[in-house]
Every structure is written in C-alpha cells, then in structure tokens.
Amino acid sequence: MCGIFAVSGEKNGKAGEAVLKGLKKLEYRGYDSWGIATQEAEKIVVIKEVGKISKATPNFSSSECAIGHSRWATHGKVTSENSHPHFYKTVTLVHNGIFENYEKEKQRLIKKGHIFTSETDTEVIAHLIYEELQKNNTPKDAVRNVANIITGRFALLVLIDGNSQIIAIRRGSPLIIGRTQNTSYIASDIPAFLEYTNIVNYIDDDEMAIVEKGEVEYFDVVSGKSILKRDIEVSWKDEVLDKGDYDHFMIKEIFDQKSSLASAINHSDEEINNFIEKLQKGNGVYMVSCGTAHKASMSAEYYFSQIAKRKINVVPASEMPAFEHFINEKTVLFAVSQSGETADILEVLEQGKKKGATIISITNVESSAIAKISDNHLPLRAGKEKAVASTKATTSQMALLLLLAYADSKRLNEGRQILQNLAANVNEMINPRYEDHIKEVAKKLSDIKNIFIIGRNSLYPMALESAIKIMEVSYIHAQGFAAGEMKHGPIALIEEGTVCIVLGGDMETISNATELKSRGARIIGVAPERDKIFDDWLKVPESSCAQSIVSILPVQILAYYLAIERGLDPDMPRNLAKSVTVK
C-alpha cells in the first residue's frame, strides 16, 4: 500500500529518472497519484501529479539524491495537493502508513499559526519536524523525536534544505536499503532496485538510516545509538518480474501455477514437522488472515477438520479483537499472508506475543514483518506476485495448508503424493486451448451485472474467493454462497438468465444447481464431469481433498478475461493495493 523509492549517490546526476523508474516497478502498491523530490544544489524541487505513474514522462534537472512516492489514498481525496512528497518550509518527506493521532497534533499546530495545504496526516509530520528543527535539534534528532510522537505504523523518508542526507525511519511498514559500492537505494519493496543490486540491508522496527552520497549509517530510534547491519544477498532475479510474452502480470501469474504449486510443498520433512510441533503445542489455534488469504484459511479449516480431526478457529484479522480475551500462553496464532506486512494481522500477532502465545506463519516473503515476529515460519516460494489480485500465492497457500493438515495427522507422505499429483494435473490442465475456451465463455458474460457462485465443503470458501476475484478485476457484482444455503434466501434473486457458477459435481451440489436452473439460471459448471444442467463447462481434474485448489484456477482465468472484455486493467484494479499496510 503506497510505494516508496529513493536514490542517494547517483553520480551521473540522474537520481530523478532512477526514482521514476523504481516507482513504476512499485506501481502495484499505489497508483492514485505520485510525486518525486530531487535535491538540486541547495534547493529541493518537487514534482507531483494525479494518475498512474506508468504514463508519466517528467523532466528532471541533474541530481544525485531524490525521493519518491506512489500513493494509495487513505487520508484525503486523490488530488495533487494530497499527493506526496509533502513539505513545510525546509522539510520535504514521503510517508507510508497512518499517523493515527495526527488530528490532535494538527489542531495544536493550527493554534500556533501553522497553515496546512492538504487533507493528509503526512503533512502534519513535516510541520512537526520543522518545529523540532527550530529547537536547534540536529536533523537526526528532529526526526527521531517526531517518530516517538507518532502512533501507528509508518515508513518515512525525509529531506531537509541545505542537508544532503536522506533520513529513513520505520515502524511496522516495510523499508529496505539496496546497496552498491557508490549508490544506495531505499524502497518499500525489493523489485524497485533489483536491476541495480541484490545486496540489501533491512531496516527493522524503530530503526533509522541516514544516507548521504550513497553511504549509510544505522541508528536505534529510541536511544539514538549507532547499530550495525549485515549485508544480505537476496536470490530474486529481475527478469522473473517481467511479463515476458504475456499481456498482463495476472495471466502470467495464473500460468505460473504450473510450477508454483510444486514449489509451495517443496519443504523438507524436518521443516514441516517442526512447524507442526509448534501448531500442536497449544490447546487452541486461531488462524488469522485477510482478504483472499482468509478464503484460503477457510479452506484449511475444512482440511484440518476432515484430515487431521483438528479444530482450527479461522477469524479475519480485523475481527480478532473480539476474541482476544481467549488468547494466552497456551494459544497458537497461525498467520497466513501473501505479503507478510498486513497491518491487521501484525497487530493481532503483536498483542498475542505480549500474552505469550506461540506465533506461526506462512507468507510469500521470508524477510517480512510477519515472518520475523513468528516462532516458526514457512515460505510459500510462489515467486513475486505483481498483479494486485492474488492468484498463484493463493493456491500455494492452500497447497501448503493441505500438506500441513496431512502432516498433523502423521500422513505427510500421503499428502505429498496427493499434491504432487495435483501439480502434475494443473501443469497439464492450464494450456492455451483451455485458456481460449474460458475466453469464449467470458465473451458471453461481459455485459452481465451479477454473478452468483456456489460450492460445498472446502469449495464453499472458493465460492467466496471466486466472487472476490471477479469483483476485483471485472467490477461485476458477484457473491459466493454455500451451495445448500441458496434456498434460504438468495434464491429470491434468481431470474431468467442469472449467471451462476457451480463449483463441484457431487450429487448434492448438482441438486442445488438444479434448483437454480429451474428458476431460469444460466449454469457454468466447474467440475471433473459434465452434467446435463451445465450451460457451459469448465473441466477440472478429479483431485479428491485438493478439489478446492484446482477449482479456483478456471475462475481466475475467467475473471481475467472478463476484465479484458470490459476494457479494464486486471493488474491494477481501482481502489485496491497489493499490500495493505494500514488498518
């Protein structure tokens, strides 16, 4: 949510161009508006605009230092005034996160005569830093002091007139430094600088970095004392993040599932069993997640119940505060996240940690905040996901969760075999001919207003996920239901031509689908065998307990082509961001 990128020590004077290029690689994190500040001689020059940065072609003067930001609006409408960087007199900054207590500080400053030009919480931070500088604090101490005023999660980059430093500071929102011999890059995500270097330093919570002419010093925010950081070599390759021959990242990542499922389960027996040992430690397990990862978690609730005979409490992280009184030192909190930076989940884990709960997690980013706070963590190894709508990370989550359910029941090898067979079936299923068939189905549906999806057992969460995927990228209203629940109210919405996607071909689900068909519904079946009531059939292989994993794949492709038919960009749907780092 929002992208940050900065360069220090660009000897060719093209820091502005480098930041623009980096922000374009981070556009999936925020794209309502964007801005860049370059440090030119003794002044700071700010350029900012509303709209997608991918279409921007600004001109920059020579500069060795620049900071930039692509915005996903939280406080204030999408306007140039609300775009970052924000500045006040000598202070210019960019900010990810939310300054929760900003209104109190803003009102205090207004009473002192400060005038604000935006609706944002971020601008208040610039005023506060300027106020600290007027007390003869050093830039380092001014930023430190303000950081200790802020309640909430944030990442900040600060420039000060007449000072060649970039001051970077974070708490709960990601910030990483990539380093070469003469240049340093600061970003909210590694892909922004991966073409330049794969040597990184991670800034941890309540740490700050002062970057000057490419050189970096690290400090503890509370004490102000210097700290050392070790260089870490990341294994990602820049070319992996390109679309290749695909038109969009979303369809590329859907096809990546030909290999990502196998990668997700490619953990040693020791790694899996150590994770399960932590899971079995508690007398109560809460699985916390958000959005699409929550639907994967709901499927896991069925896996653990039916395979391991274990009750897992699955709760959206944002709703977990209602259950916090159950958390104690005997509780296991199990986090599921693609980014590993989701603010709602992190808050639950931090509260749980204080109460002595055991924290375990699966994420797609091994260096993420969720991974770091966990007592045991398993990476998805799905590869970087750039499309906002999650596809390959979702099925990787489900595959790993299914494997863990088998491990919990002491049948790890059986689970591996089932998932290896599934990966082979998916590799065979996803092909251009299959894609073309679904594309033709999408053409028939592109002008409809509503879609209903039903599923039973672990396919019920996939009905919910199917609805999310369709709504996210095509903007068609969609709702998912447990197959047996349609007749308890929602069937009143069925009329001639209403589109219903039916996940599964078991007798009970077909009976529920027949009830819809008899009221005029158009049935799209996702099943191993074609039933006579299907108007269109999206074939999937028979996959027993893994049926939920394979059944979401054709719906992902359908959602993609619905977006294409409607002239939309499936990679960056409106109002959404890839990593939700604010509450």
Beta strands, then each sheet from edge to edge (+ up, - down):
strand 1: 3-8
strand 2: 33-40
strand 3: 43-50
strand 4: 65-71
strand 5: 86-88
strand 6: 91-97
strand 7: 154-160
strand 8: 165-171
strand 9: 176-179
strand 10: 184-187
strand 11: 199-202
strand 12: 207-212
strand 13: 215-220
strand 14: 226-227
strand 15: 232-233
strand 16: 284-289
strand 17: 313-316
strand 18: 331-336
strand 19: 358-363
strand 20: 376-379
strand 21: 450-455
strand 22: 477-482
strand 23: 499-503
strand 24: 522-527
strand 25: 536-539
sheet 1: 3+ 2- 4+ 1- 10+ 9- 11+ 15-
sheet 2: 5+ 6- 7+ 8- 12+ 13- 14+
sheet 3: 17+ 16+ 18+ 19+ 20+
sheet 4: 22+ 21+ 23+ 24+ 25+
end
